[in-house]
Structure formats: structure tokens, C-alpha cells
Amino acid sequence: MLSVSRVAVGNVRCVQPALVRIRKHVLAGGFTQTFGSRRWISVKVNQALLAKEAEPNRRRRQTLKEREAESNEPCSCVEEEGPNSSTIVTPCDESRRLPMMGELIQFPNDPSPYPAPPRRHIPINRFFQQTEQKAIAATGGPTCPPPPPPPPKPSYTGYILGAIALTAGGLGLAYYNGLFDGPPPPTPVDDTKEDADRKKRTYPASSKDLPKHVPYLLVGGGTASIAAFRAIRVHDPKAKVMMITNELEMPYMRPPLSKELWFNPTEAEPLKFRQWNGSERSIFYEPNDYYIDPSKLSDAPNGGVAVARGYEVHRLDVVNRKAILTDGTEISYDKCLIATGARPKNLPIFESAPRAVRERVTLFKSVYDFEQLSSQLQDGNRVAIVGGGFLGSELACALSKSEQTRKKKVEVFQLFHEGGNMAKVLPEYLSSWTTERLREEGVKVWPKTQVKAVEMQGSKLKLTLMDDSVLLVDRVIVAVGSEPNTDLAKTSGLEVDGKNGGFLVDAELRARSNVFVAGDAACFYDTKFGRRRVEHHDHAIVSGRLAGENMVGLNKPYTHQSMFWSDLGPRISYEAIGLIDSSLPTVAVFAKRTAEEMSRASAAAAAAVTAGSTDSEKLQAANANVNVDVKNVPAAGEPAKEQSKEQQEPEDSFDKGVIFYLRDKKVVGLVLWNVFNRMGTARKILDQHTEYDDLNEVAKLFNLHDRRTESEELEAAEQ
């Protein structure tokens, strides 16, 4: 019904003009004549509708006729009779027909028709609203009030901002708690540095208390700096000298850290040791009251030396003669000495290890390292020393013979890739002989091996060697040499030697104008042996003294040859001078044993075989208890048996002798093997720098058959 009513209303609107005329006719003719029959009205309405529909056809015919007249072509159109006697005209040429609204337009030679654009559709509810408003407006009725505005859409901005704030807070809390911390990068770990609490302490507390200018500035607080200060005071008694060191201790000597301090420690004064003559002394060069407070150095009438501890020089302004600390403090100087020494090397396998592993690895260098190691050794601990050089061999011997470690039953293992101890210094036969003597001292020596993997296994460190042997230990000491500390060269424009390392200096130890270098960090020119770099205690004293003398204007070249020494148990103690390198040709002269000594040696050899066999069995049993694979590891008994056969011949006894190192058939170095108080003679031989026809005759100068002990020889020398 609703649809029919809508159609009727639409028809009425279409024929509204005709209805108006009918109404006028009715009013003129009267009600009875016009509305007497409803049929008459229906006929009139239908006629009006037909006339309305015929109008488009009439216009179409008119358009076609006009076109035909223009083109002068006859056009035959088909006229059909439509319903209710209406006429419908159909063009004869379909291509000339005008498309109707909504009809697809087909262009010639175009296979794809394009539809006409769609008509806009109006929703039904809006259509009725518009229709009602138009009807009211047409009839002059009251206008409907505009619809109320739609309610505002809900805003989610607050919720979004709150979610962002909560997420950021959660991420920040997670970062603070270290949840994003991955494994530590494989960066080198300098274990010579103190822990965080020690690093924060400096003396004086503020760099503002440091003097703004010092006549003599010494960068570094080691042996070379002390030697330089003493030389300066000799020639300038009122000199004002200041040392700047990153360590927190006053200047001290390092050799006792790996030797004497382990044999006679005292709880009251643990940093004192007993010297060869029986007297005790501290490792510190001077007592604390010997040094001046840095803040009072400028006003000291008689000069002196001050030590700024915990500070580090970042850069030298060589042109303007200024030292810039890491915090930006500037200190001007007249003369400057760089004595930064060397830092211990580490192995990549330990550098990239997890933190739990690195905490059990020690790079032995400073007093702090000694104190930490001695306090951390517990009963039954197993210590692995990686390295077969001076430091590694001395530490292995000291730890195995120390009363402190023996009470705790500490086992000492020494691992290195060379064939024997100190193979880079001693000839091969003497290096192997030294290794056997260390085994007799209780050291488990594993030569010709390296650590290829390390990890934690419970509370132990699991070391996997190159032959897949496994060793479980509690601590590892890395003693694989050191490298010069040349950080100042990069920031100060100083030259570094590409071959030997270290600051490049001339024969007077001068790097630049008013800047000198001494100690382990100096690569100096030796007028006799060429360019060298030496890392020994005596060289630090000699070079520091020479640098101090040149800082006061003496301009002396480096001519004095330094020496070094090492002690490895009761049977090995040697001194050396010059170029000591196992790659050089050597000639060795050893004293022959007497009949009485041969008898004692045979008994000692037999005891060594028994002791060696027992040690081997104990080592294998100990390794078995901790699941250690000992395959391909040299047993302590086998080399001892071979050595016992060799010791039956006098020429294979290496108890006392002299080793000459040759270059171009000239003596360039000497090792005095268990020969004492003869260093002056060795230095004279080096100074001659000549070729000898018979070195056996030269060896007689050292009195190899004198059977006095070291202390007896030193006492005789003093008398």
C-alpha cells in the first residue's frame, strides 16, 4: 500500500498543471457537471500522463530531423505505436542514437565499454526529511528547527599518553635493573688497576691543590722516576720535583713481588723482605714522611719531591711546556720526564671470557695484585701460571716453595708453548735443564701447550689445552710479558718505535725539547748495540739516573750497560748483561765437577728419580680426582730418568758457568750462571766489543772453580 500511494503521489505531481486546468473548468461549469462522474476525472488524468510521456519522444524526433537536415542524408526512423495510442520513435542507425541516462556508452572500435558515472544515492531517512521540509516550505508552513549537533566523539588521547608513559617507565626500570645487559664485550681487562673504591681515592683530594708550575715534572711513580729525582737532587740540591702517578702507593720496587715477599712475609709488615745479607727492608724506596705535600711544594725553601697519587696525565703540550691532566688541570714545567713503564699483556682467550672467569684471572704487576693473590689463596687451591718467562718462572718457583702456600697445600701448574722455561733467553739445553729443576721444586710444568678454551665448571676454572687435555684450577695468573705504556704519544704528538715499541728517544733519552723518557717505555739508541728497549729493574735505575742528569743539563749519552738477575730455587741463580737472546749463537763454559761432587750428584740424581716418580704418581692421582685428562702430558719421572743418565757425565752438569752470546763473532751478552760478584768483569768484556779466539780463556776470568756461595763471595767483595 505504501508503494502504491507513493506512485499515486508521484503521478499527481507530474500532472499537477493539468489538474489545475481541470479545477478551473469545474469551477466554471459547476459541481454537478464536472464531478458527476469519477470516470471522467480518471480519463483526464490519464490523458495528462500520456501527454507528459509523449513530450520526450517529440523532442527526440525534432532532434533527429535537425541532424538529418544538416547531413543531407535521409534518415528512416521506425515509428511504433505505444500503449494508449502513444508513438515511440526508434532511430534506424543505432550509432546515431543518443544514449539514455544510465546506459553504457559504446564507442566505435572500442571493445571495452565504460559505464556512466554512478548516481549519488540518498539514504531513505534523509530522503523523507528533505521531502517533508520541501513540502512544508512550498505550502508556507512552519519551518522545522535544525537537528541538534551530534555528540562529540570520545577522545582516546589520555589513554594513549598513559600507555606510553607506563611503557617508558617499565623499559627504564628494566634497563636500570640490567635486564638488557648482554654478555660483556671482548675488551681487554687491565687487572693491574684497583677496584672502584680505590680508583676514587686521590692524593691530594682535589687537583686544585696541585702546584700550577714545577721546575721538574716526572710522569710516573716507579723506579725510573725515583732514580731521576735522586740524580736531579745531586746536581740541584734545592730542586722542586713532582711525580704524578695513577697508582695509590708511594714509589716501590717490583722485583720482590715475585720472589722475596713470598718467602718471609710477616703479618705486621707484609711488604718487608729479607735481603741477601739477612737484613730486612721495605719494598718502598722512602718512608712517607720523606715526601712533601704537593700543595706545599711551591713554598718549600729547600725544595723536595712530592707525589700526586691517583692522577693521570692525558696530554703534553710540548711547545708551551704544559701537562694536562684527565680532569683538565694544567701544570706547567721546565723539564719533563716520561716514565710510564709497561702494562702486562693478556691473552685473547681470557680477554673475551665471561666476567666470572675474568674475576679469577690475575695480571700480576703491582702491590695490589700481590696483596689480592696472597689473600685469595685458600687451602687446597690449584693455581695455573700461564707463561714461561721471567715473571712466570719466578712466581711458579716462589708459590711452590713459599711456606705460606705449602701450609695451604697449594698446587702450582705452569703452562707455556715454548719447549722449556725462559726459552727466549737461555739456550735450548739450559732451558730444558731449568725446567727439570723447577719440577724438582714441586712445580707441575706443562711445556709445548697453550690454553685454547676456558669456562666455569662449578666453582673451578676449566682450562682446555691444545691437545684437548683438561685442567681444573681455582685461579689463573697470566705472565706472558708486557707492552710499553705509550698512551701519551698519541695525544702529545710523540714518536713511537714501530719495531721495538716505546717512545723513540736519542742516545741522551730525549724525545723532544725538554721532554725525556726513561725505563720500560723508552726505546733508546745504544751507541754500541743500536736501538733497544729493555724491561728490567736495573735498566730503570740506569736510564732514570741518566735522564735526571740530562734534565739538569749534563747531556750525557747512554753508554752504561744495565744488568738483570733471576732466582729460581736453591740451584738456579744467574745474572746477565748485554743482548741476551736465545736466537743468537752461544758458547757456554761450565765448571767440571770433582769426584766428591760427582758422588753427591749421583745420590741426588737417584733421589730425584724417586721423587720424580712419586710426584708423577701424585699428579696423576690428583688429576684423576678432578677429572683431568693427562694424556700426552710429560710425566715428571721420565725426564728425570734421562737427566740422571746425563748427569753421570761431568760435561752435562750446569751448576756453574758462563754463557757468551755472539753477534758477528763478537761478544754482545753474558749470562753468569750461579757466578756472583763478577758483573764488573762481564761489563769490561762487553765494552771491548771484540772477537775472541778462545772463550775458554776468557771464562777463566770468572773463577768458575771457586766453590764459595753467593753470600760468601759478596762478603769477600765487601772486605
C-alpha positions in Angstrom: 0.0 0.0 0.0 2.8 2.3 0.8 4.4 1.9 -2.6 1.1 2.4 -4.4 0.5 5.6 -2.5 3.9 6.8 -3.4 3.3 6.1 -7.1 -0.1 7.9 -6.9 1.5 10.9 -5.3 4.2 11.0 -8.0 1.6 10.8 -10.8 -0.3 13.7 -9.2 2.8 15.8 -9.1 3.5 15.0 -12.8 0.0 16.1 -13.9 -0.4 18.9 -11.4 -0.7 21.6 -14.2 -3.4 19.6 -15.9 -5.3 19.2 -12.6 -5.2 23.0 -12.2 -6.8 23.4 -15.6 -9.4 20.8 -14.7 -10.2 22.6 -11.5 -10.7 25.8 -13.2 -13.0 24.1 -15.7 -15.0 22.6 -12.8 -15.4 25.9 -11.0 -16.6 27.5 -14.3 -19.1 24.7 -15.2 -20.4 23.7 -11.8 -20.0 20.8 -9.3 -22.7 18.6 -10.8 -21.5 18.7 -14.4 -17.8 18.2 -13.6 -17.7 15.8 -10.7 -20.8 13.9 -11.6 -18.6 11.0 -12.8 -15.3 9.9 -11.3 -14.5 8.2 -14.5 -14.3 11.4 -16.4 -11.7 12.7 -13.9 -9.6 9.5 -14.4 -9.7 9.8 -18.2 -8.5 13.4 -17.9 -5.6 12.3 -15.6 -4.6 9.5 -17.9 -4.6 11.8 -20.9 -2.3 14.2 -19.0 0.1 11.4 -18.1 0.2 10.3 -21.8 0.9 13.8 -22.9 3.7 14.0 -20.3 5.3 10.8 -21.6 5.0 11.8 -25.2 6.9 15.0 -24.8 10.4 13.4 -24.7 9.6 11.4 -27.9 8.6 14.6 -29.6 11.8 16.3 -28.7 13.8 13.3 -29.9 12.1 13.3 -33.3 12.8 17.0 -33.6 16.5 16.4 -32.8 16.8 13.6 -35.4 15.2 15.8 -38.1 17.6 18.6 -37.4 20.5 16.2 -37.7 19.2 14.7 -40.9 18.8 18.1 -42.4 22.4 19.0 -41.5 23.9 15.9 -43.0 21.6 15.8 -46.1 21.1 12.1 -45.6 17.7 10.7 -45.4 17.0 9.0 -42.1 14.3 6.4 -41.9 13.1 6.1 -38.4 10.7 3.5 -37.2 7.6 4.7 -35.5 5.9 2.3 -33.3 2.6 2.7 -31.6 3.0 2.5 -27.9 0.4 1.8 -25.3 -2.5 4.1 -25.1 -2.0 5.2 -28.8 1.4 6.8 -28.0 4.1 7.0 -30.7 7.6 5.7 -30.0 10.3 6.6 -32.5 13.3 4.2 -32.9 16.3 5.5 -34.9 17.3 3.3 -37.9 21.0 3.8 -37.3 21.9 2.6 -33.8 25.2 4.5 -33.9 23.2 7.8 -34.2 21.0 7.1 -31.3 21.6 9.3 -28.2 22.4 7.2 -25.1 20.0 7.4 -22.3 20.9 8.2 -18.7 22.5 5.2 -17.0 23.1 3.4 -20.4 26.5 2.0 -21.3 28.3 4.2 -23.9 29.9 2.1 -26.6 32.4 4.0 -28.8 33.4 2.6 -32.2 36.3 0.2 -32.3 36.4 0.1 -28.6 35.9 -3.4 -27.2 35.6 -2.3 -23.6 32.6 -0.1 -22.7 32.9 2.3 -19.9 29.9 2.7 -17.6 28.5 6.1 -16.9 29.4 7.5 -13.5 27.2 6.2 -10.7 24.4 8.4 -9.4 24.5 9.6 -5.9 22.3 7.5 -3.6 20.4 9.3 -0.9 19.5 7.3 2.3 15.8 6.8 2.7 15.6 8.5 6.1 17.3 11.6 4.7 15.1 11.5 1.6 12.0 11.7 3.7 13.4 14.5 5.8 14.2 16.5 2.7 10.9 15.8 1.1 9.0 16.8 4.2 11.0 20.0 4.5 10.4 20.9 0.8 6.7 20.3 1.2 6.4 22.5 4.2 8.4 25.2 2.5 6.2 25.0 -0.6 3.0 25.2 1.4 4.3 28.1 3.6 4.1 26.0 6.8 6.3 26.4 9.8 10.0 25.6 9.3 11.4 22.7 11.3 14.2 23.6 13.7 17.6 22.3 12.6 18.6 19.0 14.1 20.8 19.1 17.2 24.5 18.7 16.6 25.9 15.2 17.0 27.5 14.4 20.3 31.3 14.8 20.4 33.3 11.7 19.7 35.1 10.1 22.7 38.8 11.1 22.9 41.4 8.4 23.5 44.4 10.8 23.8 44.6 10.4 27.6 44.6 6.6 27.3 47.3 6.6 24.7 49.5 9.0 26.6 49.1 6.9 29.8 50.1 3.7 27.9 53.2 5.4 26.5 54.2 6.6 30.0 53.7 3.2 31.5 55.7 1.5 28.7 58.6 4.0 29.0 58.6 3.6 32.8 58.8 -0.2 32.5 61.6 -0.1 30.0 63.5 2.4 32.2 63.1 0.2 35.2 64.3 -2.9 33.2 67.3 -1.0 31.9 68.2 0.2 35.4 68.0 -3.4 36.8 70.3 -4.6 34.0 67.8 -6.8 32.1 69.1 -5.6 28.8 72.7 -6.2 29.7 74.1 -8.8 27.3 77.5 -10.6 27.6 80.4 -8.3 28.2 82.3 -7.3 25.1 85.7 -8.9 24.4 87.6 -5.9 25.6 91.0 -6.2 27.4 90.8 -6.3 31.2 93.5 -4.4 32.9 93.8 -6.2 36.2 96.6 -4.0 37.5 94.0 -1.3 38.1 92.5 -1.0 41.6 88.8 -1.6 42.3 86.3 1.1 42.1 86.7 2.3 45.7 90.5 2.6 45.2 90.1 4.4 41.9 88.0 7.2 43.6 90.7 8.0 46.1 93.3 10.5 45.1 96.0 12.4 47.0 95.7 15.3 47.3 91.9 15.0 47.2 91.5 17.8 44.6 93.6 18.7 41.7 93.2 22.3 42.7 95.8 21.6 45.5 98.4 20.7 42.9 101.0 23.4 42.1 100.5 25.3 38.9 104.1 25.2 37.9 107.0 22.8 38.8 110.6 23.0 37.5 110.8 19.2 37.2 107.7 17.1 36.4 108.0 13.3 36.4 105.1 11.4 34.8 105.1 8.0 36.6 105.9 6.9 40.1 108.2 3.9 39.6 111.9 3.1 39.8 112.9 5.3 36.9 111.3 8.4 38.4 113.0 7.8 41.8 116.4 7.4 40.1 115.8 10.6 38.1 114.8 12.5 41.2 117.9 11.4 43.1 120.2 12.4 40.1 118.5 15.8 39.9 119.0 16.4 43.7 122.7 15.6 43.4 123.2 18.4 40.9 120.4 20.7 42.1 120.0 20.3 45.8 117.1 22.6 46.1 115.2 21.3 43.1 111.5 21.1 43.3 110.2 17.8 41.8 106.7 16.5 41.5 105.7 12.9 40.4 102.3 12.2 39.0 101.2 8.5 39.1 98.0 6.7 38.7 98.9 4.3 41.5 97.9 4.9 45.1 101.1 3.7 46.6 104.3 5.6 47.1 107.2 4.6 44.8 108.3 1.0 45.4 110.5 -1.7 43.8 108.7 -4.5 41.9 111.2 -7.5 41.8 110.4 -8.6 45.4 106.8 -9.1 44.4 107.6 -12.3 42.6 110.4 -13.5 44.8 111.4 -12.4 48.3 108.0 -11.3 49.6 106.7 -14.9 49.3 109.4 -16.4 51.4 109.3 -14.4 54.6 106.1 -12.4 55.0 105.2 -11.0 58.3 101.6 -10.2 59.4 102.7 -6.9 61.0 104.7 -5.7 57.9 103.8 -7.9 54.9 105.7 -5.7 52.4 109.1 -6.2 54.0 111.6 -8.8 52.8 115.0 -10.2 53.9 118.0 -9.3 51.8 121.0 -11.5 50.9 122.9 -10.2 54.0 120.0 -11.1 56.3 118.8 -7.6 56.9 115.1 -6.6 56.3 113.9 -3.7 54.3 110.6 -2.5 52.9 109.8 -2.5 49.2 109.1 1.2 49.4 112.1 3.4 48.5 111.5 6.0 51.1 109.2 6.4 54.1 106.0 8.5 53.6 107.4 11.5 55.6 110.2 11.8 53.2 107.9 13.3 50.6 106.4 16.8 50.6 102.7 17.6 50.4 102.0 18.6 46.8 100.2 21.7 48.0 103.3 22.9 49.9 105.9 22.1 47.2 105.9 25.6 45.7 106.7 27.2 49.1 109.3 24.7 50.2 112.6 26.8 50.6 114.8 23.7 50.3 112.9 22.0 47.5 112.0 18.3 47.7 109.8 15.8 45.9 106.0 15.5 46.0 103.9 12.6 44.8 100.4 13.2 43.3 98.7 9.8 43.6 95.7 8.7 41.7 96.1 11.2 38.9 97.0 10.7 35.2 98.4 13.0 32.6 96.3 13.0 29.5 98.4 15.2 27.2 101.6 17.1 27.0 101.7 20.5 25.3 105.3 20.2 24.3 105.5 23.7 22.7 104.1 25.5 25.7 105.6 23.1 28.2 102.3 22.1 29.9 100.9 18.9 31.2 97.1 18.5 31.0 95.5 16.0 33.4 92.5 13.9 32.6 90.2 16.4 34.6 91.6 19.3 32.5 94.0 20.7 35.1 97.1 22.3 33.6 100.6 22.2 35.1 103.5 24.0 33.5 107.0 22.7 33.8 110.6 23.5 32.8 111.7 19.8 32.2 109.5 16.8 32.0 110.3 13.0 32.2 108.0 10.3 30.9 108.5 7.1 32.9 105.1 5.4 32.4 106.6 1.9 32.4 104.8 -1.0 30.8 101.5 -2.7 31.3 101.0 -6.5 31.4 99.8 -8.3 28.4 96.7 -10.5 28.4 95.6 -13.4 26.1 92.6 -13.1 23.9 91.1 -16.3 25.4 90.9 -14.6 28.8 90.0 -11.1 27.5 86.8 -12.3 25.9 85.9 -14.7 28.7 82.8 -14.1 30.8 83.1 -11.9 33.8 83.0 -14.8 36.3 86.1 -16.2 34.6 87.9 -12.8 34.4 87.4 -12.3 38.1 89.7 -15.4 38.7 92.4 -14.2 36.3 95.2 -12.0 37.5 97.7 -10.0 35.5 100.5 -9.8 38.1 102.2 -6.4 38.2 101.6 -4.2 41.2 101.5 -4.3 45.0 97.7 -4.5 44.8 98.0 -7.7 42.7 100.3 -9.3 45.3 98.0 -8.4 48.2 95.0 -9.7 46.4 96.6 -13.0 45.3 98.1 -13.8 48.7 94.8 -13.1 50.4 92.7 -15.1 48.0 94.7 -18.3 48.1 92.8 -20.9 50.1 93.6 -24.4 51.4 93.9 -26.9 48.6 93.8 -24.3 45.8 95.2 -25.1 42.4 96.9 -22.2 40.6 97.8 -22.2 36.9 100.5 -19.8 35.7 100.4 -19.2 32.0 103.8 -18.1 30.7 107.4 -19.4 30.9 109.4 -16.2 31.0 111.0 -14.4 34.0 107.8 -13.5 35.8 106.0 -16.8 35.2 109.0 -18.9 36.2 109.8 -16.8 39.3 106.2 -16.9 40.5 105.9 -20.6 39.9 109.0 -21.3 41.9 108.0 -18.9 44.7 104.5 -20.2 45.1 105.7 -23.8 45.2 108.4 -23.1 47.8 106.6 -20.5 49.9 105.8 -21.5 53.5 102.5 -19.8 53.2 101.4 -21.8 50.2 102.9 -25.0 51.5 100.8 -24.8 54.6 97.7 -24.4 52.5 98.8 -27.2 50.2 98.5 -25.0 47.1 99.3 -26.8 43.8 101.1 -24.9 41.1 100.9 -25.6 37.4 102.9 -23.8 34.8 101.8 -23.8 31.1 103.7 -22.3 28.2 104.1 -23.0 24.5 107.9 -23.0 24.4 110.0 -26.1 25.0 111.3 -25.0 28.4 111.5 -22.3 30.9 112.9 -19.0 29.7 113.4 -20.4 26.2 113.6 -16.9 24.7 116.6 -16.1 26.9 118.5 -19.4 27.6 119.9 -21.9 25.1 117.7 -24.9 24.5 119.7 -27.3 26.6 119.9 -24.9 29.5 116.2 -24.1 29.2 115.3 -27.8 29.4 117.6 -28.3 32.4 116.0 -25.4 34.2 112.6 -26.9 33.6 113.7 -30.1 35.3 114.9 -28.1 38.3 111.6 -26.4 38.7 109.9 -29.8 38.6 112.1 -30.9 41.5 110.8 -27.8 43.4 107.2 -29.1 43.0 106.0 -27.2 40.0 103.9 -29.1 37.6 105.4 -27.8 34.3 103.5 -28.4 31.1 105.6 -27.1 28.2 104.6 -27.0 24.5 101.0 -26.3 25.2 98.5 -23.5 25.1 95.1 -22.7 26.5 92.5 -22.9 23.8 89.3 -22.6 25.8 88.3 -21.5 29.3 85.0 -21.8 31.2 83.5 -22.1 34.6 82.8 -25.7 35.8 81.1 -25.3 39.2 83.5 -23.3 41.3 86.5 -24.2 39.2 88.1 -22.8 36.1 88.2 -25.4 33.3 91.2 -25.0 31.0 91.2 -26.9 27.8 94.6 -27.2 26.2 95.7 -27.6 22.6 95.9 -31.4 22.9 92.4 -31.5 24.4 93.8 -32.1 27.9 91.7 -30.5 30.6 92.9 -28.8 33.8 90.7 -27.6 36.6 92.1 -24.8 38.7 90.9 -22.1 41.1 93.0 -19.2 39.8 95.0 -18.3 36.7 98.0 -15.9 36.6 98.8 -14.6 33.2 102.5 -13.8 32.8 103.1 -13.5 29.1 105.2 -10.4 29.0 104.3 -6.7 28.9 104.0 -3.8 26.5 105.1 -0.2 26.9 102.6 2.3 28.0 102.7 4.9 25.2 99.3 6.4 25.5 100.8 9.9 25.8 102.4 9.5 22.4 99.0 9.6 20.6 97.8 12.7 22.5 101.1 14.6 22.6 102.5 14.1 19.1 105.4 11.9 20.2 107.0 9.3 18.1 106.8 5.6 18.8 109.2 2.9 17.5 107.4 0.6 15.2 109.7 -2.4 15.8 110.5 -2.4 19.5 107.7 -0.3 20.8 108.2 2.5 23.3 108.8 6.3 22.9 111.5 6.9 20.3 114.4 8.8 22.0 118.0 9.6 21.1 121.1 8.4 22.9 120.5 11.1 25.6 117.0 9.8 26.2 115.4 13.0 24.7 112.1 12.6 22.9 111.5 16.4 22.2 112.9 19.6 23.6 112.7 19.5 27.4 111.0 16.1 27.3 112.9 12.9 28.3 111.8 9.2 28.5 113.3 6.5 30.8 112.5 3.0 31.9 110.5 0.3 30.2 108.7 2.9 28.0 111.9 4.2 26.3 113.2 2.9 23.0 116.7 4.3 23.2 119.7 4.3 20.9 122.6 2.3 22.4 125.8 3.6 20.9 127.2 0.0 21.0 124.3 -2.3 20.1 121.9 0.0 18.3 118.3 0.8 19.1 116.9 -1.2 22.0 114.1 -1.3 24.6 114.8 -3.1 27.9 112.4 -4.1 30.6 114.4 -4.7 33.8 114.8 -3.2 37.2 118.5 -2.2 36.7 117.7 -0.6 33.4 115.1 1.6 35.0 117.7 2.7 37.5 120.4 3.4 34.9 118.1 5.1 32.4 116.3 7.1 35.1 119.6 8.4 36.5 120.9 9.3 33.0 117.6 11.2 32.2 117.8 13.1 35.5 121.4 14.1 34.8 120.4 15.3 31.3 117.5 17.2 32.7 119.9 19.4 34.7 122.0 20.0 31.5 124.8 17.3 31.5 123.9 16.0 28.1 125.4 12.5 28.6 124.8 9.6 26.1 123.6 6.1 27.1 126.8 4.0 27.5 126.4 2.1 30.7 125.1 -1.4 30.2 122.3 -2.5 32.6 122.1 -6.0 34.0 119.3 -8.2 35.3 119.1 -11.2 37.5 116.7 -14.1 38.4 116.4 -16.7 41.2 114.7 -20.0 40.6 115.1 -22.1 43.7 118.3 -23.0 45.5 120.1 -24.4 42.5 119.5 -21.6 39.9 120.5 -18.0 40.3 122.0 -16.0 37.5 122.9 -12.5 36.4 123.0 -11.3 32.8 124.2 -8.2 30.9 124.0 -7.1 27.3 122.0 -8.6 24.5 120.5 -11.9 25.9 118.6 -13.6 23.1 118.4 -17.4 22.6 118.3 -16.8 18.8 121.9 -15.7 18.9 124.8 -18.1 18.7 126.1 -19.0 22.2 129.3 -20.5 23.7 129.0 -21.9 27.2 131.7 -22.8 29.6 130.8 -24.7 32.8 132.9 -25.9 35.7 133.7 -29.6 35.9 132.7 -31.5 38.9 135.1 -33.0 41.3 134.9 -36.7 42.4 133.2 -35.7 45.6 130.7 -33.6 43.8 130.1 -36.4 41.3 129.2 -38.7 44.2 126.8 -36.2 45.7 125.3 -35.6 42.2 124.7 -39.3 41.7 122.9 -39.6 45.0 120.9 -36.5 44.3 120.0 -37.9 40.8 118.8 -41.2 42.3 116.7 -39.2 44.8 115.4 -37.1 42.0 114.3 -40.2 40.1 112.4 -41.5 43.2 110.9 -38.1 44.0 110.1 -37.5 40.3 108.2 -40.9 40.1 106.4 -40.1 43.3 105.4 -36.6 42.1 104.2 -38.1 38.8 102.0 -40.6 40.6 100.7 -37.9 42.9 100.0 -35.6 39.9 98.1 -38.3 38.0 96.1 -39.2 41.1 95.3 -35.5 41.7 94.2 -35.1 38.2 92.1 -38.2 38.3 90.3 -36.9 41.3 89.2 -33.7 39.4 88.6 -35.4 36.1 91.6 -34.0 34.4 92.8 -35.7 31.2 96.6 -36.0 31.4 97.3 -37.7 28.1 100.3 -36.5 26.2 101.4 -34.5 29.2 105.1 -35.1 30.0 105.5 -37.1 33.2 107.8 -35.7 35.8 109.6 -39.1 36.2 110.6 -39.7 32.6 112.7 -36.6 32.0 114.3 -37.1 35.5 115.5 -40.6 34.5 117.0 -39.3 31.3 118.6 -36.4 33.2 120.1 -38.8 35.7 121.9 -40.6 32.9 123.2 -37.4 31.6 124.3 -36.2 35.0 126.7 -39.2 35.2 128.9 -37.3 32.7 130.7 -34.2 34.1 130.2 -32.1 31.0 126.4 -32.2 31.4 126.5 -30.5 34.8 125.2 -27.0 34.6 125.7 -25.9 38.2 128.1 -23.1 37.5 129.3 -21.5 34.2 129.3 -18.6 31.8 127.3 -18.3 28.6 128.6 -16.0 25.9 126.1 -14.5 23.3 127.7 -13.7 20.0 126.8 -11.5 17.1 129.2 -11.2 14.1 131.6 -13.4 16.3 131.7 -10.6 18.9 130.5 -11.0 22.5 127.3 -8.9 22.9 125.9 -10.6 26.0 126.9 -12.7 29.0 124.9 -14.9 31.5 126.7 -15.7 34.7 125.2 -18.9 35.8 125.5 -19.3 39.6 128.5 -17.0 39.4 128.4 -14.0 41.7 130.2 -10.7 42.2 131.7 -10.8 38.7 129.5 -8.3 36.9 132.3 -5.8 36.6 134.3 -8.3 34.7 131.4 -9.0 32.3 130.9 -5.3 31.7 134.6 -4.9 30.7 134.3 -7.7 28.2 131.3 -6.0 26.6 133.0 -2.7 26.5 135.9 -4.1 24.5 133.4 -5.4 21.9 136.0 -7.6 20.2 136.3 -11.1 18.7 138.0 -13.7 21.0 139.8 -16.7 19.6 139.3 -18.9 22.7 136.4 -18.1 25.0 137.6 -20.8 27.4 140.5 -18.5 28.3 138.0 -15.6 28.8 135.9 -17.8 31.1 138.8 -18.2 33.4 138.4 -14.5 34.4 135.2 -15.5 36.3 136.9 -18.1 38.6 134.4 -20.8 37.9 136.1 -23.3 40.2 135.6 -21.1 43.3 133.0 -23.0 45.3 132.1 -20.2 47.7 128.4 -19.4 48.0 126.9 -16.1 46.9 126.8 -14.7 50.4 130.4 -15.7 50.9 131.5 -14.0 47.7 129.6 -10.8 48.5 131.2 -10.7 52.0 134.6 -11.2 50.5 134.0 -8.5 48.0 132.9 -6.0 50.7 136.1 -6.8 52.7 
